[in-house]
Amino acid sequence: MSRNFTEIKTTVVDGVGTITFDRFDRRNALSLELFQEVGDALTDWKKDDFVAVVVITGGEEIFCAGLDLQLQSGFTQETMASYSDVCLWVYGLILDYPKPTIAAVGGPALGGGCDIAVFCDIRIGGDNVRMGFPQIKMGLTPYFTPLWKIVGLSQAKLLTLSGDIINAAEIERIGLVDRMVPAGQVVETATALARSIAETTTASAANNKEMMLRAPAMDPISALTYETLAYREVIRHPEVIERVNQAFAKLRKYQTAN
Protein backbone atom coordinates (compact mmCIF):
# COMPACT_ATOMS: atom_id res chain seq x y z
CA MET A 1 0.00 0.00 0.00
CA SER A 2 1.46 3.36 -1.03
CA ARG A 3 0.60 6.60 0.75
CA ASN A 4 1.49 10.22 0.08
CA PHE A 5 3.18 11.44 3.25
CA THR A 6 4.12 15.06 3.93
CA GLU A 7 5.78 14.88 7.39
CA ILE A 8 7.86 11.73 6.89
CA LYS A 9 9.66 9.87 4.12
CA THR A 10 9.47 6.10 3.81
CA THR A 11 11.45 3.51 1.87
CA VAL A 12 11.53 -0.29 1.74
CA VAL A 13 14.81 -1.83 0.55
CA ASP A 14 16.20 -5.32 1.20
CA GLY A 15 13.61 -6.07 3.87
CA VAL A 16 14.22 -2.81 5.75
CA GLY A 17 11.44 -0.28 6.10
CA THR A 18 12.81 3.16 6.96
CA ILE A 19 10.81 6.03 8.41
CA THR A 20 12.60 9.38 8.23
CA PHE A 21 11.12 12.42 9.95
CA ASP A 22 10.89 15.17 7.35
CA ARG A 23 10.39 18.41 9.30
CA PHE A 24 13.98 19.62 9.40
CA ASP A 25 12.86 23.26 9.45
CA ARG A 26 11.02 22.46 12.71
CA ARG A 27 13.86 20.25 14.02
CA ASN A 28 11.70 17.21 13.28
CA ALA A 29 9.36 18.24 16.09
CA LEU A 30 6.31 16.08 16.69
CA SER A 31 3.08 17.33 15.15
CA LEU A 32 -0.26 15.57 15.08
CA GLU A 33 0.26 15.01 11.36
CA LEU A 34 3.72 13.47 11.83
CA PHE A 35 2.42 11.14 14.53
CA GLN A 36 -0.47 10.09 12.28
CA GLU A 37 1.85 9.36 9.36
CA VAL A 38 4.27 7.34 11.51
CA GLY A 39 1.34 5.33 12.81
CA ASP A 40 0.00 4.77 9.29
CA ALA A 41 3.39 3.60 7.99
CA LEU A 42 3.92 1.22 10.89
CA THR A 43 0.40 -0.16 10.49
CA ASP A 44 0.93 -0.73 6.76
CA TRP A 45 4.14 -2.66 7.42
CA LYS A 46 2.89 -4.87 10.26
CA LYS A 47 1.76 -7.62 7.88
CA ASP A 48 3.94 -6.73 4.90
CA ASP A 49 6.23 -9.69 4.21
CA PHE A 50 8.64 -7.40 2.36
CA VAL A 51 9.39 -5.55 5.62
CA ALA A 52 11.31 -7.55 8.23
CA VAL A 53 12.81 -4.68 10.23
CA VAL A 54 11.91 -1.01 10.73
CA VAL A 55 14.45 1.81 11.12
CA ILE A 56 13.20 5.12 12.54
CA THR A 57 15.41 8.18 12.10
CA GLY A 58 15.54 11.92 11.65
CA GLY A 59 18.80 11.82 9.72
CA GLU A 60 22.31 12.55 10.88
CA GLU A 61 21.87 16.00 12.49
CA ILE A 62 18.53 16.00 14.31
CA PHE A 63 16.56 12.97 15.44
CA CYS A 64 13.59 14.80 16.98
CA ALA A 65 13.30 17.90 19.17
CA GLY A 66 10.13 16.65 20.88
CA LEU A 67 6.64 18.11 20.79
CA ASP A 68 6.23 20.99 18.35
CA LEU A 69 6.03 24.14 20.48
CA GLN A 70 3.56 25.69 18.03
CA LEU A 71 1.17 22.83 18.79
CA GLN A 72 1.81 22.98 22.52
CA SER A 73 1.41 26.75 22.81
CA GLY A 74 -1.91 26.60 20.96
CA PHE A 75 -3.34 23.59 22.79
CA THR A 76 -7.11 23.50 23.19
CA GLN A 77 -9.09 20.85 25.03
CA GLU A 78 -9.74 19.20 21.67
CA THR A 79 -6.14 19.17 20.45
CA MET A 80 -4.90 18.03 23.88
CA ALA A 81 -7.24 15.04 23.65
CA SER A 82 -6.17 14.36 20.06
CA TYR A 83 -2.49 14.51 21.02
CA SER A 84 -3.03 12.16 23.95
CA ASP A 85 -4.88 9.68 21.73
CA VAL A 86 -2.25 9.70 18.99
CA CYS A 87 0.57 9.31 21.55
CA LEU A 88 -1.11 6.24 23.02
CA TRP A 89 -1.65 4.77 19.55
CA VAL A 90 1.80 5.40 18.03
CA TYR A 91 3.90 4.78 21.14
CA GLY A 92 1.90 1.62 21.73
CA LEU A 93 2.54 0.52 18.14
CA ILE A 94 6.29 0.94 18.55
CA LEU A 95 6.42 -0.61 22.01
CA ASP A 96 4.51 -3.74 20.98
CA TYR A 97 5.51 -3.84 17.31
CA PRO A 98 5.61 -7.40 15.87
CA LYS A 99 8.88 -6.78 14.01
CA PRO A 100 12.27 -5.51 15.24
CA THR A 101 12.68 -1.72 15.41
CA ILE A 102 15.90 0.29 15.35
CA ALA A 103 16.24 3.98 16.19
CA ALA A 104 19.06 5.68 14.27
CA VAL A 105 19.70 8.68 16.51
CA GLY A 106 21.85 11.49 15.16
CA GLY A 107 21.84 14.78 17.04
CA PRO A 108 19.21 15.77 19.63
CA ALA A 109 16.50 13.31 20.68
CA LEU A 110 14.49 15.23 23.24
CA GLY A 111 11.16 14.77 25.00
CA GLY A 112 8.87 12.74 22.80
CA GLY A 113 11.77 12.15 20.42
CA CYS A 114 13.69 10.50 23.24
CA ASP A 115 10.59 8.45 24.02
CA ILE A 116 10.44 7.16 20.43
CA ALA A 117 14.09 6.10 20.59
CA VAL A 118 13.55 4.42 23.96
CA PHE A 119 10.49 2.51 22.70
CA CYS A 120 12.52 0.97 19.86
CA ASP A 121 14.26 -2.38 20.37
CA ILE A 122 17.74 -1.10 19.48
CA ARG A 123 19.31 2.36 19.47
CA ILE A 124 22.27 3.35 17.29
CA GLY A 125 23.64 6.76 18.30
CA GLY A 126 26.06 9.17 16.67
CA ASP A 127 28.67 10.87 18.81
CA ASN A 128 26.72 14.11 18.24
CA VAL A 129 23.70 12.65 20.06
CA ARG A 130 22.03 14.37 23.00
CA MET A 131 19.08 12.89 24.84
CA GLY A 132 16.81 13.84 27.69
CA PHE A 133 13.41 15.08 28.82
CA PRO A 134 13.52 18.89 29.10
CA GLN A 135 9.73 18.99 29.50
CA ILE A 136 10.27 17.83 33.09
CA LYS A 137 11.57 21.29 33.94
CA MET A 138 8.14 22.61 32.86
CA GLY A 139 6.31 20.24 35.19
CA LEU A 140 5.53 17.57 32.58
CA THR A 141 6.36 13.86 32.65
CA PRO A 142 8.19 11.36 30.43
CA TYR A 143 7.47 7.67 29.90
CA PHE A 144 9.37 6.10 32.78
CA THR A 145 8.86 2.35 32.47
CA PRO A 146 10.58 1.66 29.12
CA LEU A 147 13.41 3.97 30.19
CA TRP A 148 14.25 2.20 33.45
CA LYS A 149 14.22 -1.18 31.74
CA ILE A 150 17.08 0.08 29.56
CA VAL A 151 19.24 2.12 31.93
CA GLY A 152 18.13 0.78 35.31
CA LEU A 153 16.03 2.39 38.02
CA SER A 154 18.68 4.69 39.44
CA GLN A 155 19.69 6.33 36.16
CA ALA A 156 16.07 6.54 35.03
CA LYS A 157 15.17 8.31 38.27
CA LEU A 158 18.02 10.76 37.73
CA LEU A 159 16.89 11.60 34.19
CA THR A 160 13.23 11.78 35.19
CA LEU A 161 13.70 13.99 38.23
CA SER A 162 16.30 16.35 36.75
CA GLY A 163 15.10 16.86 33.18
CA ASP A 164 18.77 17.22 32.23
CA ILE A 165 19.93 16.70 28.67
CA ILE A 166 22.94 14.39 28.56
CA ASN A 167 25.74 14.14 26.01
CA ALA A 168 27.08 11.21 24.01
CA ALA A 169 29.63 10.15 26.61
CA GLU A 170 27.03 9.92 29.37
CA ILE A 171 24.49 8.30 27.04
CA GLU A 172 27.00 5.60 26.19
CA ARG A 173 28.07 5.18 29.82
CA ILE A 174 24.56 4.44 31.08
CA GLY A 175 23.65 2.30 28.07
CA LEU A 176 20.91 4.52 26.66
CA VAL A 177 22.18 3.60 23.17
CA ASP A 178 23.41 0.17 22.20
CA ARG A 179 26.11 1.27 19.78
CA MET A 180 27.82 4.62 19.39
CA VAL A 181 29.28 5.52 16.00
CA PRO A 182 30.87 8.65 14.51
CA ALA A 183 28.46 11.42 13.54
CA GLY A 184 27.35 11.01 9.94
CA GLN A 185 27.40 7.20 10.08
CA VAL A 186 24.25 6.61 12.14
CA VAL A 187 21.77 5.80 9.39
CA GLU A 188 24.29 3.71 7.46
CA THR A 189 25.17 1.67 10.57
CA ALA A 190 21.54 1.18 11.60
CA THR A 191 20.58 0.16 8.06
CA ALA A 192 23.42 -2.35 7.82
CA LEU A 193 22.31 -3.91 11.10
CA ALA A 194 18.69 -3.96 9.93
CA ARG A 195 19.67 -5.69 6.68
CA SER A 196 21.60 -8.28 8.65
CA ILE A 197 18.49 -8.97 10.73
CA ALA A 198 16.28 -9.01 7.62
CA GLU A 199 18.50 -11.69 6.09
CA THR A 200 17.26 -14.08 8.78
CA THR A 201 13.86 -13.73 7.00
CA THR A 202 10.79 -11.79 8.01
CA ALA A 203 9.27 -14.84 9.71
CA SER A 204 12.37 -15.47 11.82
CA ALA A 205 12.66 -11.81 12.82
CA ALA A 206 9.00 -11.76 13.81
CA ASN A 207 9.28 -15.00 15.81
CA ASN A 208 12.25 -13.70 17.76
CA LYS A 209 10.57 -10.34 18.32
CA GLU A 210 7.50 -12.11 19.76
CA MET A 211 9.77 -13.98 22.18
CA MET A 212 11.53 -10.73 23.13
CA LEU A 213 8.17 -9.10 23.88
CA ARG A 214 6.65 -11.89 25.97
CA ALA A 215 9.44 -13.73 27.79
CA PRO A 216 10.69 -10.84 30.00
CA ALA A 217 7.32 -10.74 31.79
CA MET A 218 7.54 -14.44 32.72
CA ASP A 219 9.20 -16.17 35.64
CA PRO A 220 12.36 -18.11 34.66
CA ILE A 221 10.73 -21.55 34.37
CA SER A 222 7.76 -20.20 32.41
CA ALA A 223 10.18 -18.41 30.07
CA LEU A 224 12.22 -21.59 29.64
CA THR A 225 9.08 -23.53 28.74
CA TYR A 226 7.80 -20.85 26.37
CA GLU A 227 11.13 -20.50 24.58
CA THR A 228 11.54 -24.28 24.28
CA LEU A 229 8.07 -24.58 22.75
CA ALA A 230 8.87 -21.73 20.36
CA TYR A 231 12.02 -23.54 19.22
CA ARG A 232 10.14 -26.83 18.86
CA GLU A 233 7.55 -25.09 16.69
CA VAL A 234 9.94 -23.39 14.27
CA ILE A 235 12.31 -26.35 13.87
CA ARG A 236 9.46 -28.27 12.20
CA HIS A 237 8.97 -25.71 9.42
CA PRO A 238 10.18 -27.06 6.03
CA GLU A 239 11.79 -23.71 5.16
CA VAL A 240 13.75 -23.72 8.42
CA ILE A 241 14.81 -27.35 7.95
CA GLU A 242 16.12 -26.46 4.48
CA ARG A 243 18.09 -23.49 5.83
CA VAL A 244 19.59 -25.63 8.61
CA ASN A 245 20.61 -28.32 6.13
CA GLN A 246 22.23 -25.73 3.86
CA ALA A 247 24.15 -24.26 6.79
CA PHE A 248 25.42 -27.67 7.89
CA ALA A 249 26.42 -28.52 4.31
CA LYS A 250 28.52 -25.35 4.14
CA LEU A 251 30.07 -26.15 7.54
CA ARG A 252 30.98 -29.70 6.47
CA LYS A 253 32.52 -28.37 3.25
CA TYR A 254 34.59 -25.86 5.23
CA GLN A 255 35.76 -28.46 7.76
CA THR A 256 36.69 -30.89 4.98
CA ALA A 257 38.68 -28.22 3.15
CA ASN A 258 40.62 -27.41 6.30
C-alpha positions as CSV (number, residue, x, y, z in Angstrom):
1,M,0.0,0.0,0.0
2,S,1.5,3.4,-1.0
3,R,0.6,6.6,0.8
4,N,1.5,10.2,0.1
5,F,3.2,11.4,3.3
6,T,4.1,15.1,3.9
7,E,5.8,14.9,7.4
8,I,7.9,11.7,6.9
9,K,9.7,9.9,4.1
10,T,9.5,6.1,3.8
11,T,11.5,3.5,1.9
12,V,11.5,-0.3,1.7
13,V,14.8,-1.8,0.6
14,D,16.2,-5.3,1.2
15,G,13.6,-6.1,3.9
16,V,14.2,-2.8,5.7
17,G,11.4,-0.3,6.1
18,T,12.8,3.2,7.0
19,I,10.8,6.0,8.4
20,T,12.6,9.4,8.2
21,F,11.1,12.4,9.9
22,D,10.9,15.2,7.3
23,R,10.4,18.4,9.3
24,F,14.0,19.6,9.4
25,D,12.9,23.3,9.5
26,R,11.0,22.5,12.7
27,R,13.9,20.3,14.0
28,N,11.7,17.2,13.3
29,A,9.4,18.2,16.1
30,L,6.3,16.1,16.7
31,S,3.1,17.3,15.2
32,L,-0.3,15.6,15.1
33,E,0.3,15.0,11.4
34,L,3.7,13.5,11.8
35,F,2.4,11.1,14.5
36,Q,-0.5,10.1,12.3
37,E,1.9,9.4,9.4
38,V,4.3,7.3,11.5
39,G,1.3,5.3,12.8
40,D,0.0,4.8,9.3
41,A,3.4,3.6,8.0
42,L,3.9,1.2,10.9
43,T,0.4,-0.2,10.5
44,D,0.9,-0.7,6.8
45,W,4.1,-2.7,7.4
46,K,2.9,-4.9,10.3
47,K,1.8,-7.6,7.9
48,D,3.9,-6.7,4.9
49,D,6.2,-9.7,4.2
50,F,8.6,-7.4,2.4
51,V,9.4,-5.6,5.6
52,A,11.3,-7.6,8.2
53,V,12.8,-4.7,10.2
54,V,11.9,-1.0,10.7
55,V,14.4,1.8,11.1
56,I,13.2,5.1,12.5
57,T,15.4,8.2,12.1
58,G,15.5,11.9,11.6
59,G,18.8,11.8,9.7
60,E,22.3,12.6,10.9
61,E,21.9,16.0,12.5
62,I,18.5,16.0,14.3
63,F,16.6,13.0,15.4
64,C,13.6,14.8,17.0
65,A,13.3,17.9,19.2
66,G,10.1,16.7,20.9
67,L,6.6,18.1,20.8
68,D,6.2,21.0,18.3
69,L,6.0,24.1,20.5
70,Q,3.6,25.7,18.0
71,L,1.2,22.8,18.8
72,Q,1.8,23.0,22.5
73,S,1.4,26.8,22.8
74,G,-1.9,26.6,21.0
75,F,-3.3,23.6,22.8
76,T,-7.1,23.5,23.2
77,Q,-9.1,20.8,25.0
78,E,-9.7,19.2,21.7
79,T,-6.1,19.2,20.5
80,M,-4.9,18.0,23.9
81,A,-7.2,15.0,23.6
82,S,-6.2,14.4,20.1
83,Y,-2.5,14.5,21.0
84,S,-3.0,12.2,23.9
85,D,-4.9,9.7,21.7
86,V,-2.2,9.7,19.0
87,C,0.6,9.3,21.5
88,L,-1.1,6.2,23.0
89,W,-1.6,4.8,19.5
90,V,1.8,5.4,18.0
91,Y,3.9,4.8,21.1
92,G,1.9,1.6,21.7
93,L,2.5,0.5,18.1
94,I,6.3,0.9,18.5
95,L,6.4,-0.6,22.0
96,D,4.5,-3.7,21.0
97,Y,5.5,-3.8,17.3
98,P,5.6,-7.4,15.9
99,K,8.9,-6.8,14.0
100,P,12.3,-5.5,15.2
101,T,12.7,-1.7,15.4
102,I,15.9,0.3,15.4
103,A,16.2,4.0,16.2
104,A,19.1,5.7,14.3
105,V,19.7,8.7,16.5
106,G,21.9,11.5,15.2
107,G,21.8,14.8,17.0
108,P,19.2,15.8,19.6
109,A,16.5,13.3,20.7
110,L,14.5,15.2,23.2
111,G,11.2,14.8,25.0
112,G,8.9,12.7,22.8
113,G,11.8,12.2,20.4
114,C,13.7,10.5,23.2
115,D,10.6,8.4,24.0
116,I,10.4,7.2,20.4
117,A,14.1,6.1,20.6
118,V,13.5,4.4,24.0
119,F,10.5,2.5,22.7
120,C,12.5,1.0,19.9
121,D,14.3,-2.4,20.4
122,I,17.7,-1.1,19.5
123,R,19.3,2.4,19.5
124,I,22.3,3.4,17.3
125,G,23.6,6.8,18.3
126,G,26.1,9.2,16.7
127,D,28.7,10.9,18.8
128,N,26.7,14.1,18.2
129,V,23.7,12.7,20.1
130,R,22.0,14.4,23.0
131,M,19.1,12.9,24.8
132,G,16.8,13.8,27.7
133,F,13.4,15.1,28.8
134,P,13.5,18.9,29.1
135,Q,9.7,19.0,29.5
136,I,10.3,17.8,33.1
137,K,11.6,21.3,33.9
138,M,8.1,22.6,32.9
139,G,6.3,20.2,35.2
140,L,5.5,17.6,32.6
141,T,6.4,13.9,32.7
142,P,8.2,11.4,30.4
143,Y,7.5,7.7,29.9
144,F,9.4,6.1,32.8
145,T,8.9,2.4,32.5
146,P,10.6,1.7,29.1
147,L,13.4,4.0,30.2
148,W,14.2,2.2,33.4
149,K,14.2,-1.2,31.7
150,I,17.1,0.1,29.6
151,V,19.2,2.1,31.9
152,G,18.1,0.8,35.3
153,L,16.0,2.4,38.0
154,S,18.7,4.7,39.4
155,Q,19.7,6.3,36.2
156,A,16.1,6.5,35.0
157,K,15.2,8.3,38.3
158,L,18.0,10.8,37.7
159,L,16.9,11.6,34.2
160,T,13.2,11.8,35.2
161,L,13.7,14.0,38.2
162,S,16.3,16.3,36.7
163,G,15.1,16.9,33.2
164,D,18.8,17.2,32.2
165,I,19.9,16.7,28.7
166,I,22.9,14.4,28.6
167,N,25.7,14.1,26.0
168,A,27.1,11.2,24.0
169,A,29.6,10.1,26.6
170,E,27.0,9.9,29.4
171,I,24.5,8.3,27.0
172,E,27.0,5.6,26.2
173,R,28.1,5.2,29.8
174,I,24.6,4.4,31.1
175,G,23.6,2.3,28.1
176,L,20.9,4.5,26.7
177,V,22.2,3.6,23.2
178,D,23.4,0.2,22.2
179,R,26.1,1.3,19.8
180,M,27.8,4.6,19.4
181,V,29.3,5.5,16.0
182,P,30.9,8.7,14.5
183,A,28.5,11.4,13.5
184,G,27.4,11.0,9.9
185,Q,27.4,7.2,10.1
186,V,24.3,6.6,12.1
187,V,21.8,5.8,9.4
188,E,24.3,3.7,7.5
189,T,25.2,1.7,10.6
190,A,21.5,1.2,11.6
191,T,20.6,0.2,8.1
192,A,23.4,-2.4,7.8
193,L,22.3,-3.9,11.1
194,A,18.7,-4.0,9.9
195,R,19.7,-5.7,6.7
196,S,21.6,-8.3,8.6
197,I,18.5,-9.0,10.7
198,A,16.3,-9.0,7.6
199,E,18.5,-11.7,6.1
200,T,17.3,-14.1,8.8
201,T,13.9,-13.7,7.0
202,T,10.8,-11.8,8.0
203,A,9.3,-14.8,9.7
204,S,12.4,-15.5,11.8
205,A,12.7,-11.8,12.8
206,A,9.0,-11.8,13.8
207,N,9.3,-15.0,15.8
208,N,12.3,-13.7,17.8
209,K,10.6,-10.3,18.3
210,E,7.5,-12.1,19.8
211,M,9.8,-14.0,22.2
212,M,11.5,-10.7,23.1
213,L,8.2,-9.1,23.9
214,R,6.6,-11.9,26.0
215,A,9.4,-13.7,27.8
216,P,10.7,-10.8,30.0
217,A,7.3,-10.7,31.8
218,M,7.5,-14.4,32.7
219,D,9.2,-16.2,35.6
220,P,12.4,-18.1,34.7
221,I,10.7,-21.5,34.4
222,S,7.8,-20.2,32.4
223,A,10.2,-18.4,30.1
224,L,12.2,-21.6,29.6
225,T,9.1,-23.5,28.7
226,Y,7.8,-20.8,26.4
227,E,11.1,-20.5,24.6
228,T,11.5,-24.3,24.3
229,L,8.1,-24.6,22.7
230,A,8.9,-21.7,20.4
231,Y,12.0,-23.5,19.2
232,R,10.1,-26.8,18.9
233,E,7.5,-25.1,16.7
234,V,9.9,-23.4,14.3
235,I,12.3,-26.4,13.9
236,R,9.5,-28.3,12.2
237,H,9.0,-25.7,9.4
238,P,10.2,-27.1,6.0
239,E,11.8,-23.7,5.2
240,V,13.8,-23.7,8.4
241,I,14.8,-27.3,8.0
242,E,16.1,-26.5,4.5
243,R,18.1,-23.5,5.8
244,V,19.6,-25.6,8.6
245,N,20.6,-28.3,6.1
246,Q,22.2,-25.7,3.9
247,A,24.2,-24.3,6.8
248,F,25.4,-27.7,7.9
249,A,26.4,-28.5,4.3
250,K,28.5,-25.3,4.1
251,L,30.1,-26.2,7.5
252,R,31.0,-29.7,6.5
253,K,32.5,-28.4,3.3
254,Y,34.6,-25.9,5.2
255,Q,35.8,-28.5,7.8
256,T,36.7,-30.9,5.0
257,A,38.7,-28.2,3.2
258,N,40.6,-27.4,6.3
